[in-house]
Amino acid sequence: MPTAYHRRVQAAIIRIGRESKKIRKVWNDRRPLHIVHPYKKTALLYYPDVRFETRSGKLWLFEVMDSETGAQAQLIAHVVEPLLVEGVIAVVHIVKSDAGQVILEDLSDVIVSRMTDLAGRKVDQRLRYFRVVITPEDSRRIDKVRKIFAQGGIRF
């Protein structure tokens, strides 16, 4: 069950995407992305909190990590799933506090480094990860969310 903070941040991101001229389509968490097996018809469904499709057809995925920071398995899933989806160019993880950001950065570093070591090549070379802190107070104003994204180098 999403918290009020989660819903506010999600709504702000959706509105920012709809106002952007660089974004063709915006989806919420109701329409899944398919992670398909390379040879079989088997697929997993991945529901990012918000998804943008650019004019060139590439995807930006947004994950709001409000309750997930206490659950390591959910954090791992949100870091690994975008690596398995075709056409993703950027993933934005949003946390409530600096402490949550440190936890997420440490976990992401371990996962991506280990996967790179196992694969023998850089796993996330086609994908950019952004991690931003949006406090519950900042989530109440869309202009503040937009400013935080701009400060983090996220522009649409």
Helices and strands as residue ranges (DSSP letters): H 4-19, E 23-27, E 33-36, E 43-46, E 50-54, E 59-65, G 68-70, H 72-80, G 81-84, E 88-95, H 98-119, E 128-133, G 138-140, H 142-151
